């Protein structure tokens, strides 16, 4: 073996030891944050946290989609006067990937206007600088759905209820590509868990409770079913449960008040006519 080849072999062996050896100091990934799901048109934030351990600092950070590099950050790459900061963020054409370089940094990468083609495995890779050149990579899956989140359907509501009646409702998602998270509210408040009925398949969620008098607000219980997805999308449907007694009592008092008011006006008019006739007789 020649002297030159021996030196090359020695350097390669040292680098390999740095990469695979346990406990070697260098740049390490501390957290990878890739949303598991998103909807078409969303803006997706990818985050790769890392820490530098002396004596090594970050040499380069790269992002890959399905093993294709689409973003690179190199802190040692100096910008000349007049260059914008996007020049320091090398990004390449990868199907379904559009990087907003103006808001992306060495730790945060923003994908804009995602589509179904954006789905894939996303990997962050960091490489430390001299003397360790330690490399580490973490990977996570992102799935983008093309179907928008739809309002759920509430079934089982009656026209009216009396206090102590049992209310039994079902909320069903109409989405086909995915299963949103369903939840119930009564008068805007989360319902106790004992009111909730879970069904197999998770596409529907039941609600069963007693219509107590204190739940009626101005004669109505407002029941809401929420469908949420991905932590940022929300759709809601409402059912207004009327109190049959409240409606009848309200109508009774309203009609009685109108009748009494009309009677008072009629009586006042009659007395006035009698007084006028009496005066006329005395004068003439």
FENZIRA-V507469 format. One line per field, one symbol per residue. psi: psi as a letter, one per 30 degrees, with the letter a starting at -180 (. if undefined). A space follows every 10 residues. Layout:
psi: ???
This chain:
psi: kleeeeeeee eeeeeeeeef kkgkkakkkf kkjjkelllk flkkkkkjkl kkkkgklkek kkkkjhgkkf kkkjffjkkl kfklffffik kljkkgjjkj fffkaffkkk kkhlafffka kkkkkkklak fehkkkkkkl kkkkkfklkl klkklfklel llkglkkjlk kkkgkefljl kkllkjhfkk lkeffkjklk fgflklkklk ileffkjhgk kjkkkkjlkg ffkkkkklkj jkjeeeeeee eeeeeeeeee eeeeeeeeee eeeeeeeeee eee.
